[in-house]
Every structure is written in C-alpha cells, then in structure tokens.
C-alpha cells in the first residue's frame, strides 16, 4: 500500500524541544562542598584561611554567600 496518500514522518518530532523529564540538579553548591570538606560550621567561616583562599580563587565563578564576601571585603566582578 505505497500509494495511500499518507506520508511517513521522518526524524524526531521532539528535536529542539526542552526535555521535560530532566530534573534540575538541586545538590550542594561548590561552596557547600568545600565547607563540608573542611568541616566548618557557619560560625567558623570567617576565621578559615583555607576557605578564604578558595573564595578568593573562585569568587567570580562560584556561589559564595554575600555576607562572607562583605566580611572579608572581597569584590566580585559584575556581569555587564
């Protein structure tokens, strides 16, 4: 029955559409991972030399609580 007038659709009909089954990542941020690795409580953040070094290296790419940035006087590049 080749000539029945119905053309077979080809390709993926969902190509280019966002995948609805993808669940957004809601795990720990890089900052939270570092804090956990260093075994710091929030009260210890400001006094940690290792955390401050990580923040200074990653402040423009990673999430860092603004209160901590202010406490250390660290400037972050603004997106323009």
Secondary structure, 3 states (H helix, E strand, C coil): CCCCCCCCCCCCCCCCCCCCCCCCCCCCCHHHHHHHHHCCCHHHCCCCHHHHHHHHHHCCCCCCCHHHHHHHCCCCCCCC
